[in-house]
Amino acid sequence: MGRDGRAEQGQIEILVARLVKETNISEKQARDLIEMIGTDWASLLREARFLKARH
């Protein structure tokens, strides 16, 4: 993994933590959403809130 890979992984970790904190979903759910949707914050928030409302 090159330098860019580490930077990208660090950004994903920040997104996971922020998504968990702001929406109260699990870390696994946050990682799954990022894997499916990508890193668009508005889309992640929308889907995380939808997911949380279902449970």
mmCIF entry with sequence, helices, sheets and N, C-alpha, C, O atoms, coordinates in Angstrom:
data_MODEL
# 
_entry.id   MODEL 
# 
_entity.id                         1 
_entity.type                       polymer 
_entity.pdbx_number_of_molecules   1 
# 
_entity_poly.entity_id                      1 
_entity_poly.type                           'polypeptide(L)' 
_entity_poly.nstd_linkage                   no 
_entity_poly.nstd_monomer                   no 
_entity_poly.pdbx_seq_one_letter_code       MGRDGRAEQGQIEILVARLVKETNISEKQARDLIEMIGTDWASLLREARFLKARH 
_entity_poly.pdbx_seq_one_letter_code_can   MGRDGRAEQGQIEILVARLVKETNISEKQARDLIEMIGTDWASLLREARFLKARH 
_entity_poly.pdbx_strand_id                 A 
# 
loop_
_entity_poly_seq.entity_id 
_entity_poly_seq.num 
_entity_poly_seq.mon_id 
_entity_poly_seq.hetero 
1 1  MET n 
1 2  GLY n 
1 3  ARG n 
1 4  ASP n 
1 5  GLY n 
1 6  ARG n 
1 7  ALA n 
1 8  GLU n 
1 9  GLN n 
1 10 GLY n 
1 11 GLN n 
1 12 ILE n 
1 13 GLU n 
1 14 ILE n 
1 15 LEU n 
1 16 VAL n 
1 17 ALA n 
1 18 ARG n 
1 19 LEU n 
1 20 VAL n 
1 21 LYS n 
1 22 GLU n 
1 23 THR n 
1 24 ASN n 
1 25 ILE n 
1 26 SER n 
1 27 GLU n 
1 28 LYS n 
1 29 GLN n 
1 30 ALA n 
1 31 ARG n 
1 32 ASP n 
1 33 LEU n 
1 34 ILE n 
1 35 GLU n 
1 36 MET n 
1 37 ILE n 
1 38 GLY n 
1 39 THR n 
1 40 ASP n 
1 41 TRP n 
1 42 ALA n 
1 43 SER n 
1 44 LEU n 
1 45 LEU n 
1 46 ARG n 
1 47 GLU n 
1 48 ALA n 
1 49 ARG n 
1 50 PHE n 
1 51 LEU n 
1 52 LYS n 
1 53 ALA n 
1 54 ARG n 
1 55 HIS n 
# 
_struct_asym.id          A 
_struct_asym.entity_id   1 
# 
loop_
_struct_conf.conf_type_id 
_struct_conf.id 
_struct_conf.pdbx_PDB_helix_id 
_struct_conf.beg_label_comp_id 
_struct_conf.beg_label_asym_id 
_struct_conf.beg_label_seq_id 
_struct_conf.pdbx_beg_PDB_ins_code 
_struct_conf.end_label_comp_id 
_struct_conf.end_label_asym_id 
_struct_conf.end_label_seq_id 
_struct_conf.pdbx_end_PDB_ins_code 
_struct_conf.beg_auth_comp_id 
_struct_conf.beg_auth_asym_id 
_struct_conf.beg_auth_seq_id 
_struct_conf.end_auth_comp_id 
_struct_conf.end_auth_asym_id 
_struct_conf.end_auth_seq_id 
_struct_conf.pdbx_PDB_helix_class 
_struct_conf.details 
_struct_conf.pdbx_PDB_helix_length 
HELX_P HELX_P1 AA1 ARG A 3  ? THR A 23 ? ARG A 3  THR A 23 1 ? 21 
HELX_P HELX_P2 AA2 GLU A 27 ? ILE A 37 ? GLU A 27 ILE A 37 1 ? 11 
HELX_P HELX_P3 AA3 TRP A 41 ? ARG A 54 ? TRP A 41 ARG A 54 1 ? 14 
# 
_struct_conf_type.id          HELX_P 
_struct_conf_type.criteria    ? 
_struct_conf_type.reference   ? 
# 
loop_
_atom_site.group_PDB 
_atom_site.id 
_atom_site.type_symbol 
_atom_site.label_atom_id 
_atom_site.label_alt_id 
_atom_site.label_comp_id 
_atom_site.label_asym_id 
_atom_site.label_entity_id 
_atom_site.label_seq_id 
_atom_site.pdbx_PDB_ins_code 
_atom_site.Cartn_x 
_atom_site.Cartn_y 
_atom_site.Cartn_z 
_atom_site.occupancy 
_atom_site.B_iso_or_equiv 
_atom_site.pdbx_formal_charge 
_atom_site.auth_seq_id 
_atom_site.auth_comp_id 
_atom_site.auth_asym_id 
_atom_site.auth_atom_id 
_atom_site.pdbx_PDB_model_num 
ATOM 1   N N  . MET A 1 1  ? 0.850   -1.170 0.000  1.00 0.00 ? 1  MET A N  1 
ATOM 2   C CA . MET A 1 1  ? 0.000   0.000  0.000  1.00 0.00 ? 1  MET A CA 1 
ATOM 3   C C  . MET A 1 1  ? 0.892   1.228  0.000  1.00 0.00 ? 1  MET A C  1 
ATOM 4   O O  . MET A 1 1  ? 1.780   1.357  0.843  1.00 0.00 ? 1  MET A O  1 
ATOM 5   N N  . GLY A 1 2  ? 0.659   2.124  -0.938 1.00 0.00 ? 2  GLY A N  1 
ATOM 6   C CA . GLY A 1 2  ? 1.461   3.318  -1.031 1.00 0.00 ? 2  GLY A CA 1 
ATOM 7   C C  . GLY A 1 2  ? 0.952   4.411  -0.122 1.00 0.00 ? 2  GLY A C  1 
ATOM 8   O O  . GLY A 1 2  ? 0.014   4.233  0.654  1.00 0.00 ? 2  GLY A O  1 
ATOM 9   N N  . ARG A 1 3  ? 1.589   5.518  -0.246 1.00 0.00 ? 3  ARG A N  1 
ATOM 10  C CA . ARG A 1 3  ? 1.224   6.665  0.589  1.00 0.00 ? 3  ARG A CA 1 
ATOM 11  C C  . ARG A 1 3  ? -0.226  7.077  0.374  1.00 0.00 ? 3  ARG A C  1 
ATOM 12  O O  . ARG A 1 3  ? -0.922  7.402  1.336  1.00 0.00 ? 3  ARG A O  1 
ATOM 13  N N  . ASP A 1 4  ? -0.691  7.068  -0.868 1.00 0.00 ? 4  ASP A N  1 
ATOM 14  C CA . ASP A 1 4  ? -2.066  7.443  -1.161 1.00 0.00 ? 4  ASP A CA 1 
ATOM 15  C C  . ASP A 1 4  ? -3.052  6.475  -0.512 1.00 0.00 ? 4  ASP A C  1 
ATOM 16  O O  . ASP A 1 4  ? -4.116  6.889  -0.054 1.00 0.00 ? 4  ASP A O  1 
ATOM 17  N N  . GLY A 1 5  ? -2.711  5.212  -0.472 1.00 0.00 ? 5  GLY A N  1 
ATOM 18  C CA . GLY A 1 5  ? -3.567  4.211  0.155  1.00 0.00 ? 5  GLY A CA 1 
ATOM 19  C C  . GLY A 1 5  ? -3.736  4.459  1.648  1.00 0.00 ? 5  GLY A C  1 
ATOM 20  O O  . GLY A 1 5  ? -4.829  4.301  2.193  1.00 0.00 ? 5  GLY A O  1 
ATOM 21  N N  . ARG A 1 6  ? -2.672  4.840  2.288  1.00 0.00 ? 6  ARG A N  1 
ATOM 22  C CA . ARG A 1 6  ? -2.740  5.147  3.724  1.00 0.00 ? 6  ARG A CA 1 
ATOM 23  C C  . ARG A 1 6  ? -3.569  6.399  3.959  1.00 0.00 ? 6  ARG A C  1 
ATOM 24  O O  . ARG A 1 6  ? -4.360  6.459  4.900  1.00 0.00 ? 6  ARG A O  1 
ATOM 25  N N  . ALA A 1 7  ? -3.388  7.387  3.112  1.00 0.00 ? 7  ALA A N  1 
ATOM 26  C CA . ALA A 1 7  ? -4.159  8.624  3.255  1.00 0.00 ? 7  ALA A CA 1 
ATOM 27  C C  . ALA A 1 7  ? -5.644  8.351  3.050  1.00 0.00 ? 7  ALA A C  1 
ATOM 28  O O  . ALA A 1 7  ? -6.487  8.845  3.799  1.00 0.00 ? 7  ALA A O  1 
ATOM 29  N N  . GLU A 1 8  ? -5.952  7.559  2.028  1.00 0.00 ? 8  GLU A N  1 
ATOM 30  C CA . GLU A 1 8  ? -7.350  7.220  1.761  1.00 0.00 ? 8  GLU A CA 1 
ATOM 31  C C  . GLU A 1 8  ? -7.938  6.433  2.931  1.00 0.00 ? 8  GLU A C  1 
ATOM 32  O O  . GLU A 1 8  ? -9.065  6.699  3.349  1.00 0.00 ? 8  GLU A O  1 
ATOM 33  N N  . GLN A 1 9  ? -7.194  5.478  3.459  1.00 0.00 ? 9  GLN A N  1 
ATOM 34  C CA . GLN A 1 9  ? -7.672  4.688  4.597  1.00 0.00 ? 9  GLN A CA 1 
ATOM 35  C C  . GLN A 1 9  ? -7.909  5.586  5.804  1.00 0.00 ? 9  GLN A C  1 
ATOM 36  O O  . GLN A 1 9  ? -8.881  5.394  6.534  1.00 0.00 ? 9  GLN A O  1 
ATOM 37  N N  . GLY A 1 10 ? -7.047  6.548  6.019  1.00 0.00 ? 10 GLY A N  1 
ATOM 38  C CA . GLY A 1 10 ? -7.221  7.492  7.124  1.00 0.00 ? 10 GLY A CA 1 
ATOM 39  C C  . GLY A 1 10 ? -8.488  8.310  6.966  1.00 0.00 ? 10 GLY A C  1 
ATOM 40  O O  . GLY A 1 10 ? -9.200  8.563  7.938  1.00 0.00 ? 10 GLY A O  1 
ATOM 41  N N  . GLN A 1 11 ? -8.767  8.724  5.738  1.00 0.00 ? 11 GLN A N  1 
ATOM 42  C CA . GLN A 1 11 ? -9.991  9.489  5.469  1.00 0.00 ? 11 GLN A CA 1 
ATOM 43  C C  . GLN A 1 11 ? -11.222 8.629  5.715  1.00 0.00 ? 11 GLN A C  1 
ATOM 44  O O  . GLN A 1 11 ? -12.222 9.112  6.246  1.00 0.00 ? 11 GLN A O  1 
ATOM 45  N N  . ILE A 1 12 ? -11.156 7.369  5.337  1.00 0.00 ? 12 ILE A N  1 
ATOM 46  C CA . ILE A 1 12 ? -12.281 6.461  5.570  1.00 0.00 ? 12 ILE A CA 1 
ATOM 47  C C  . ILE A 1 12 ? -12.499 6.275  7.066  1.00 0.00 ? 12 ILE A C  1 
ATOM 48  O O  . ILE A 1 12 ? -13.640 6.263  7.526  1.00 0.00 ? 12 ILE A O  1 
ATOM 49  N N  . GLU A 1 13 ? -11.423 6.131  7.828  1.00 0.00 ? 13 GLU A N  1 
ATOM 50  C CA . GLU A 1 13 ? -11.554 5.979  9.280  1.00 0.00 ? 13 GLU A CA 1 
ATOM 51  C C  . GLU A 1 13 ? -12.231 7.199  9.894  1.00 0.00 ? 13 GLU A C  1 
ATOM 52  O O  . GLU A 1 13 ? -13.060 7.066  10.794 1.00 0.00 ? 13 GLU A O  1 
ATOM 53  N N  . ILE A 1 14 ? -11.884 8.374  9.414  1.00 0.00 ? 14 ILE A N  1 
ATOM 54  C CA . ILE A 1 14 ? -12.508 9.601  9.905  1.00 0.00 ? 14 ILE A CA 1 
ATOM 55  C C  . ILE A 1 14 ? -13.996 9.612  9.553  1.00 0.00 ? 14 ILE A C  1 
ATOM 56  O O  . ILE A 1 14 ? -14.832 9.964  10.386 1.00 0.00 ? 14 ILE A O  1 
ATOM 57  N N  . LEU A 1 15 ? -14.322 9.230  8.331  1.00 0.00 ? 15 LEU A N  1 
ATOM 58  C CA . LEU A 1 15 ? -15.728 9.159  7.920  1.00 0.00 ? 15 LEU A CA 1 
ATOM 59  C C  . LEU A 1 15 ? -16.505 8.158  8.763  1.00 0.00 ? 15 LEU A C  1 
ATOM 60  O O  . LEU A 1 15 ? -17.623 8.443  9.190  1.00 0.00 ? 15 LEU A O  1 
ATOM 61  N N  . VAL A 1 16 ? -15.925 6.993  9.006  1.00 0.00 ? 16 VAL A N  1 
ATOM 62  C CA . VAL A 1 16 ? -16.589 5.969  9.818  1.00 0.00 ? 16 VAL A CA 1 
ATOM 63  C C  . VAL A 1 16 ? -16.898 6.542  11.201 1.00 0.00 ? 16 VAL A C  1 
ATOM 64  O O  . VAL A 1 16 ? -18.032 6.459  11.674 1.00 0.00 ? 16 VAL A O  1 
ATOM 65  N N  . ALA A 1 17 ? -15.895 7.119  11.841 1.00 0.00 ? 17 ALA A N  1 
ATOM 66  C CA . ALA A 1 17 ? -16.083 7.658  13.190 1.00 0.00 ? 17 ALA A CA 1 
ATOM 67  C C  . ALA A 1 17 ? -17.138 8.757  13.212 1.00 0.00 ? 17 ALA A C  1 
ATOM 68  O O  . ALA A 1 17 ? -17.975 8.802  14.114 1.00 0.00 ? 17 ALA A O  1 
ATOM 69  N N  . ARG A 1 18 ? -17.097 9.629  12.235 1.00 0.00 ? 18 ARG A N  1 
ATOM 70  C CA . ARG A 1 18 ? -18.060 10.731 12.180 1.00 0.00 ? 18 ARG A CA 1 
ATOM 71  C C  . ARG A 1 18 ? -19.478 10.224 11.929 1.00 0.00 ? 18 ARG A C  1 
ATOM 72  O O  . ARG A 1 18 ? -20.432 10.709 12.536 1.00 0.00 ? 18 ARG A O  1 
ATOM 73  N N  . LEU A 1 19 ? -19.610 9.264  11.048 1.00 0.00 ? 19 LEU A N  1 
ATOM 74  C CA . LEU A 1 19 ? -20.915 8.705  10.722 1.00 0.00 ? 19 LEU A CA 1 
ATOM 75  C C  . LEU A 1 19 ? -21.509 7.975  11.930 1.00 0.00 ? 19 LEU A C  1 
ATOM 76  O O  . LEU A 1 19 ? -22.701 8.104  12.210 1.00 0.00 ? 19 LEU A O  1 
ATOM 77  N N  . VAL A 1 20 ? -20.687 7.215  12.638 1.00 0.00 ? 20 VAL A N  1 
ATOM 78  C CA . VAL A 1 20 ? -21.139 6.521  13.848 1.00 0.00 ? 20 VAL A CA 1 
ATOM 79  C C  . VAL A 1 20 ? -21.596 7.536  14.890 1.00 0.00 ? 20 VAL A C  1 
ATOM 80  O O  . VAL A 1 20 ? -22.653 7.373  15.499 1.00 0.00 ? 20 VAL A O  1 
ATOM 81  N N  . LYS A 1 21 ? -20.805 8.576  15.094 1.00 0.00 ? 21 LYS A N  1 
ATOM 82  C CA . LYS A 1 21 ? -21.114 9.588  16.108 1.00 0.00 ? 21 LYS A CA 1 
ATOM 83  C C  . LYS A 1 21 ? -22.402 10.347 15.776 1.00 0.00 ? 21 LYS A C  1 
ATOM 84  O O  . LYS A 1 21 ? -23.242 10.562 16.650 1.00 0.00 ? 21 LYS A O  1 
ATOM 85  N N  . GLU A 1 22 ? -22.552 10.746 14.531 1.00 0.00 ? 22 GLU A N  1 
ATOM 86  C CA . GLU A 1 22 ? -23.674 11.595 14.151 1.00 0.00 ? 22 GLU A CA 1 
ATOM 87  C C  . GLU A 1 22 ? -24.980 10.845 13.931 1.00 0.00 ? 22 GLU A C  1 
ATOM 88  O O  . GLU A 1 22 ? -26.054 11.436 14.044 1.00 0.00 ? 22 GLU A O  1 
ATOM 89  N N  . THR A 1 23 ? -24.910 9.556  13.620 1.00 0.00 ? 23 THR A N  1 
ATOM 90  C CA . THR A 1 23 ? -26.137 8.831  13.300 1.00 0.00 ? 23 THR A CA 1 
ATOM 91  C C  . THR A 1 23 ? -26.413 7.659  14.229 1.00 0.00 ? 23 THR A C  1 
ATOM 92  O O  . THR A 1 23 ? -27.484 7.055  14.167 1.00 0.00 ? 23 THR A O  1 
ATOM 93  N N  . ASN A 1 24 ? -25.456 7.334  15.087 1.00 0.00 ? 24 ASN A N  1 
ATOM 94  C CA . ASN A 1 24 ? -25.612 6.251  16.055 1.00 0.00 ? 24 ASN A CA 1 
ATOM 95  C C  . ASN A 1 24 ? -25.835 4.881  15.399 1.00 0.00 ? 24 ASN A C  1 
ATOM 96  O O  . ASN A 1 24 ? -26.559 4.042  15.935 1.00 0.00 ? 24 ASN A O  1 
ATOM 97  N N  . ILE A 1 25 ? -25.215 4.664  14.246 1.00 0.00 ? 25 ILE A N  1 
ATOM 98  C CA . ILE A 1 25 ? -25.204 3.331  13.642 1.00 0.00 ? 25 ILE A CA 1 
ATOM 99  C C  . ILE A 1 25 ? -23.921 2.648  14.088 1.00 0.00 ? 25 ILE A C  1 
ATOM 100 O O  . ILE A 1 25 ? -23.034 3.293  14.648 1.00 0.00 ? 25 ILE A O  1 
ATOM 101 N N  . SER A 1 26 ? -23.818 1.358  13.845 1.00 0.00 ? 26 SER A N  1 
ATOM 102 C CA . SER A 1 26 ? -22.614 0.638  14.246 1.00 0.00 ? 26 SER A CA 1 
ATOM 103 C C  . SER A 1 26 ? -21.456 0.958  13.295 1.00 0.00 ? 26 SER A C  1 
ATOM 104 O O  . SER A 1 26 ? -21.656 1.437  12.179 1.00 0.00 ? 26 SER A O  1 
ATOM 105 N N  . GLU A 1 27 ? -20.264 0.682  13.764 1.00 0.00 ? 27 GLU A N  1 
ATOM 106 C CA . GLU A 1 27 ? -19.079 0.882  12.924 1.00 0.00 ? 27 GLU A CA 1 
ATOM 107 C C  . GLU A 1 27 ? -19.148 0.000  11.678 1.00 0.00 ? 27 GLU A C  1 
ATOM 108 O O  . GLU A 1 27 ? -18.787 0.434  10.583 1.00 0.00 ? 27 GLU A O  1 
ATOM 109 N N  . LYS A 1 28 ? -19.608 -1.231 11.847 1.00 0.00 ? 28 LYS A N  1 
ATOM 110 C CA . LYS A 1 28 ? -19.740 -2.139 10.693 1.00 0.00 ? 28 LYS A CA 1 
ATOM 111 C C  . LYS A 1 28 ? -20.731 -1.581 9.687  1.00 0.00 ? 28 LYS A C  1 
ATOM 112 O O  . LYS A 1 28 ? -20.470 -1.607 8.484  1.00 0.00 ? 28 LYS A O  1 
ATOM 113 N N  . GLN A 1 29 ? -21.864 -1.078 10.159 1.00 0.00 ? 29 GLN A N  1 
ATOM 114 C CA . GLN A 1 29 ? -22.855 -0.500 9.256  1.00 0.00 ? 29 GLN A CA 1 
ATOM 115 C C  . GLN A 1 29 ? -22.263 0.696  8.514  1.00 0.00 ? 29 GLN A C  1 
ATOM 116 O O  . GLN A 1 29 ? -22.496 0.866  7.318  1.00 0.00 ? 29 GLN A O  1 
ATOM 117 N N  . ALA A 1 30 ? -21.504 1.517  9.219  1.00 0.00 ? 30 ALA A N  1 
ATOM 118 C CA . ALA A 1 30 ? -20.870 2.685  8.591  1.00 0.00 ? 30 ALA A CA 1 
ATOM 119 C C  . ALA A 1 30 ? -19.892 2.248  7.506  1.00 0.00 ? 30 ALA A C  1 
ATOM 120 O O  . ALA A 1 30 ? -19.886 2.812  6.412  1.00 0.00 ? 30 ALA A O  1 
ATOM 121 N N  . ARG A 1 31 ? -19.071 1.255  7.800  1.00 0.00 ? 31 ARG A N  1 
ATOM 122 C CA . ARG A 1 31 ? -18.106 0.757  6.810  1.00 0.00 ? 31 ARG A CA 1 
ATOM 123 C C  . ARG A 1 31 ? -18.824 0.171  5.597  1.00 0.00 ? 31 ARG A C  1 
ATOM 124 O O  . ARG A 1 31 ? -18.414 0.387  4.457  1.00 0.00 ? 31 ARG A O  1 
ATOM 125 N N  . ASP A 1 32 ? -19.899 -0.573 5.853  1.00 0.00 ? 32 ASP A N  1 
ATOM 126 C CA . ASP A 1 32 ? -20.671 -1.161 4.753  1.00 0.00 ? 32 ASP A CA 1 
ATOM 127 C C  . ASP A 1 32 ? -21.263 -0.072 3.860  1.00 0.00 ? 32 ASP A C  1 
ATOM 128 O O  . ASP A 1 32 ? -21.229 -0.181 2.635  1.00 0.00 ? 32 ASP A O  1 
ATOM 129 N N  . LEU A 1 33 ? -21.806 0.974  4.479  1.00 0.00 ? 33 LEU A N  1 
ATOM 130 C CA . LEU A 1 33 ? -22.367 2.075  3.685  1.00 0.00 ? 33 LEU A CA 1 
ATOM 131 C C  . LEU A 1 33 ? -21.300 2.757  2.843  1.00 0.00 ? 33 LEU A C  1 
ATOM 132 O O  . LEU A 1 33 ? -21.530 3.055  1.670  1.00 0.00 ? 33 LEU A O  1 
ATOM 133 N N  . ILE A 1 34 ? -20.149 3.004  3.425  1.00 0.00 ? 34 ILE A N  1 
ATOM 134 C CA . ILE A 1 34 ? -19.064 3.648  2.686  1.00 0.00 ? 34 ILE A CA 1 
ATOM 135 C C  . ILE A 1 34 ? -18.628 2.774  1.519  1.00 0.00 ? 34 ILE A C  1 
ATOM 136 O O  . ILE A 1 34 ? -18.339 3.275  0.432  1.00 0.00 ? 34 ILE A O  1 
ATOM 137 N N  . GLU A 1 35 ? -18.582 1.473  1.749  1.00 0.00 ? 35 GLU A N  1 
ATOM 138 C CA . GLU A 1 35 ? -18.202 0.559  0.677  1.00 0.00 ? 35 GLU A CA 1 
ATOM 139 C C  . GLU A 1 35 ? -19.235 0.584  -0.458 1.00 0.00 ? 35 GLU A C  1 
ATOM 140 O O  . GLU A 1 35 ? -18.869 0.551  -1.633 1.00 0.00 ? 35 GLU A O  1 
ATOM 141 N N  . MET A 1 36 ? -20.516 0.643  -0.105 1.00 0.00 ? 36 MET A N  1 
ATOM 142 C CA . MET A 1 36 ? -21.578 0.627  -1.122 1.00 0.00 ? 36 MET A CA 1 
ATOM 143 C C  . MET A 1 36 ? -21.762 1.977  -1.816 1.00 0.00 ? 36 MET A C  1 
ATOM 144 O O  . MET A 1 36 ? -21.963 2.035  -3.029 1.00 0.00 ? 36 MET A O  1 
ATOM 145 N N  . ILE A 1 37 ? -21.695 3.056  -1.045 1.00 0.00 ? 37 ILE A N  1 
ATOM 146 C CA . ILE A 1 37 ? -22.064 4.380  -1.560 1.00 0.00 ? 37 ILE A CA 1 
ATOM 147 C C  . ILE A 1 37 ? -20.863 5.205  -1.995 1.00 0.00 ? 37 ILE A C  1 
ATOM 148 O O  . ILE A 1 37 ? -20.934 5.974  -2.954 1.00 0.00 ? 37 ILE A O  1 
ATOM 149 N N  . GLY A 1 38 ? -19.773 5.034  -1.284 1.00 0.00 ? 38 GLY A N  1 
ATOM 150 C CA . GLY A 1 38 ? -18.616 5.887  -1.524 1.00 0.00 ? 38 GLY A CA 1 
ATOM 151 C C  . GLY A 1 38 ? -18.481 6.876  -0.387 1.00 0.00 ? 38 GLY A C  1 
ATOM 152 O O  . GLY A 1 38 ? -18.958 6.618  0.719  1.00 0.00 ? 38 GLY A O  1 
ATOM 153 N N  . THR A 1 39 ? -17.848 7.989  -0.636 1.00 0.00 ? 39 THR A N  1 
ATOM 154 C CA . THR A 1 39 ? -17.529 8.922  0.432  1.00 0.00 ? 39 THR A CA 1 
ATOM 155 C C  . THR A 1 39 ? -18.342 10.209 0.386  1.00 0.00 ? 39 THR A C  1 
ATOM 156 O O  . THR A 1 39 ? -17.999 11.174 1.071  1.00 0.00 ? 39 THR A O  1 
ATOM 157 N N  . ASP A 1 40 ? -19.394 10.244 -0.394 1.00 0.00 ? 40 ASP A N  1 
ATOM 158 C CA . ASP A 1 40 ? -20.242 11.439 -0.447 1.00 0.00 ? 40 ASP A CA 1 
ATOM 159 C C  . ASP A 1 40 ? -20.989 11.583 0.879  1.00 0.00 ? 40 ASP A C  1 
ATOM 160 O O  . ASP A 1 40 ? -21.838 10.754 1.208  1.00 0.00 ? 40 ASP A O  1 
ATOM 161 N N  . TRP A 1 41 ? -20.673 12.633 1.640  1.00 0.00 ? 41 TRP A N  1 
ATOM 162 C CA . TRP A 1 41 ? -21.184 12.783 2.990  1.00 0.00 ? 41 TRP A CA 1 
ATOM 163 C C  . TRP A 1 41 ? -22.711 12.893 3.034  1.00 0.00 ? 41 TRP A C  1 
ATOM 164 O O  . TRP A 1 41 ? -23.343 12.260 3.880  1.00 0.00 ? 41 TRP A O  1 
ATOM 165 N N  . ALA A 1 42 ? -23.304 13.668 2.158  1.00 0.00 ? 42 ALA A N  1 
ATOM 166 C CA . ALA A 1 42 ? -24.762 13.830 2.160  1.00 0.00 ? 42 ALA A CA 1 
ATOM 167 C C  . ALA A 1 42 ? -25.460 12.495 1.909  1.00 0.00 ? 42 ALA A C  1 
ATOM 168 O O  . ALA A 1 42 ? -26.456 12.183 2.562  1.00 0.00 ? 42 ALA A O  1 
ATOM 169 N N  . SER A 1 43 ? -24.953 11.723 0.985  1.00 0.00 ? 43 SER A N  1 
ATOM 170 C CA . SER A 1 43 ? -25.537 10.408 0.697  1.00 0.00 ? 43 SER A CA 1 
ATOM 171 C C  . SER A 1 43 ? -25.361 9.457  1.873  1.00 0.00 ? 43 SER A C  1 
ATOM 172 O O  . SER A 1 43 ? -26.274 8.703  2.208  1.00 0.00 ? 43 SER A O  1 
ATOM 173 N N  . LEU A 1 44 ? -24.196 9.490  2.496  1.00 0.00 ? 44 LEU A N  1 
ATOM 174 C CA . LEU A 1 44 ? -23.957 8.631  3.654  1.00 0.00 ? 44 LEU A CA 1 
ATOM 175 C C  . LEU A 1 44 ? -24.901 8.979  4.800  1.00 0.00 ? 44 LEU A C  1 
ATOM 176 O O  . LEU A 1 44 ? -25.469 8.086  5.429  1.00 0.00 ? 44 LEU A O  1 
ATOM 177 N N  . LEU A 1 45 ? -25.071 10.262 5.072  1.00 0.00 ? 45 LEU A N  1 
ATOM 178 C CA . LEU A 1 45 ? -25.982 10.675 6.138  1.00 0.00 ? 45 LEU A CA 1 
ATOM 179 C C  . LEU A 1 45 ? -27.410 10.232 5.849  1.00 0.00 ? 45 LEU A C  1 
ATOM 180 O O  . LEU A 1 45 ? -28.088 9.697  6.726  1.00 0.00 ? 45 LEU A O  1 
ATOM 181 N N  . ARG A 1 46 ? -27.857 10.449 4.646  1.00 0.00 ? 46 ARG A N  1 
ATOM 182 C CA . ARG A 1 46 ? -29.218 10.074 4.264  1.00 0.00 ? 46 ARG A CA 1 
ATOM 183 C C  . ARG A 1 46 ? -29.440 8.582  4.466  1.00 0.00 ? 46 ARG A C  1 
ATOM 184 O O  . ARG A 1 46 ? -30.433 8.178  5.072  1.00 0.00 ? 46 ARG A O  1 
ATOM 185 N N  . GLU A 1 47 ? -28.537 7.774  3.970  1.00 0.00 ? 47 GLU A N  1 
ATOM 186 C CA . GLU A 1 47 ? -28.695 6.327  4.070  1.00 0.00 ? 47 GLU A CA 1 
ATOM 187 C C  . GLU A 1 47 ? -28.542 5.831  5.504  1.00 0.00 ? 47 GLU A C  1 
ATOM 188 O O  . GLU A 1 47 ? -29.248 4.911  5.916  1.00 0.00 ? 47 GLU A O  1 
ATOM 189 N N  . ALA A 1 48 ? -27.635 6.423  6.261  1.00 0.00 ? 48 ALA A N  1 
ATOM 190 C CA . ALA A 1 48 ? -27.458 6.020  7.661  1.00 0.00 ? 48 ALA A CA 1 
ATOM 191 C C  . ALA A 1 48 ? -28.705 6.339  8.472  1.00 0.00 ? 48 ALA A C  1 
ATOM 192 O O  . ALA A 1 48 ? -29.124 5.537  9.306  1.00 0.00 ? 48 ALA A O  1 
ATOM 193 N N  . ARG A 1 49 ? -29.293 7.484  8.239  1.00 0.00 ? 49 ARG A N  1 
ATOM 194 C CA . ARG A 1 49 ? -30.524 7.850  8.952  1.00 0.00 ? 49 ARG A CA 1 
ATOM 195 C C  . ARG A 1 49 ? -31.671 6.940  8.552  1.00 0.00 ? 49 ARG A C  1 
ATOM 196 O O  . ARG A 1 49 ? -32.481 6.549  9.393  1.00 0.00 ? 49 ARG A O  1 
ATOM 197 N N  . PHE A 1 50 ? -31.743 6.606  7.286  1.00 0.00 ? 50 PHE A N  1 
ATOM 198 C CA . PHE A 1 50 ? -32.760 5.676  6.824  1.00 0.00 ? 50 PHE A CA 1 
ATOM 199 C C  . PHE A 1 50 ? -32.564 4.304  7.492  1.00 0.00 ? 50 PHE A C  1 
ATOM 200 O O  . PHE A 1 50 ? -33.519 3.689  7.965  1.00 0.00 ? 50 PHE A O  1 
ATOM 201 N N  . LEU A 1 51 ? -31.329 3.849  7.518  1.00 0.00 ? 51 LEU A N  1 
ATOM 202 C CA . LEU A 1 51 ? -31.003 2.571  8.111  1.00 0.00 ? 51 LEU A CA 1 
ATOM 203 C C  . LEU A 1 51 ? -31.360 2.567  9.611  1.00 0.00 ? 51 LEU A C  1 
ATOM 204 O O  . LEU A 1 51 ? -31.928 1.598  10.113 1.00 0.00 ? 51 LEU A O  1 
ATOM 205 N N  . LYS A 1 52 ? -31.030 3.632  10.302 1.00 0.00 ? 52 LYS A N  1 
ATOM 206 C CA . LYS A 1 52 ? -31.311 3.724  11.737 1.00 0.00 ? 52 LYS A CA 1 
ATOM 207 C C  . LYS A 1 52 ? -32.814 3.728  11.996 1.00 0.00 ? 52 LYS A C  1 
ATOM 208 O O  . LYS A 1 52 ? -33.271 3.126  12.967 1.00 0.00 ? 52 LYS A O  1 
ATOM 209 N N  . ALA A 1 53 ? -33.581 4.391  11.152 1.00 0.00 ? 53 ALA A N  1 
ATOM 210 C CA . ALA A 1 53 ? -35.025 4.467  11.322 1.00 0.00 ? 53 ALA A CA 1 
ATOM 211 C C  . ALA A 1 53 ? -35.685 3.106  11.144 1.00 0.00 ? 53 ALA A C  1 
ATOM 212 O O  . ALA A 1 53 ? -36.733 2.847  11.735 1.00 0.00 ? 53 ALA A O  1 
ATOM 213 N N  . ARG A 1 54 ? -35.093 2.247  10.348 1.00 0.00 ? 54 ARG A N  1 
ATOM 214 C CA . ARG A 1 54 ? -35.638 0.910  10.098 1.00 0.00 ? 54 ARG A CA 1 
ATOM 215 C C  . ARG A 1 54 ? -35.458 -0.022 11.279 1.00 0.00 ? 54 ARG A C  1 
ATOM 216 O O  . ARG A 1 54 ? -36.185 -1.009 11.397 1.00 0.00 ? 54 ARG A O  1 
ATOM 217 N N  . HIS A 1 55 ? -34.502 0.267  12.163 1.00 0.00 ? 55 HIS A N  1 
ATOM 218 C CA . HIS A 1 55 ? -34.192 -0.655 13.273 1.00 0.00 ? 55 HIS A CA 1 
ATOM 219 C C  . HIS A 1 55 ? -34.765 -0.185 14.571 1.00 0.00 ? 55 HIS A C  1 
ATOM 220 O O  . HIS A 1 55 ? -34.594 -0.846 15.596 1.00 0.00 ? 55 HIS A O  1 
# 
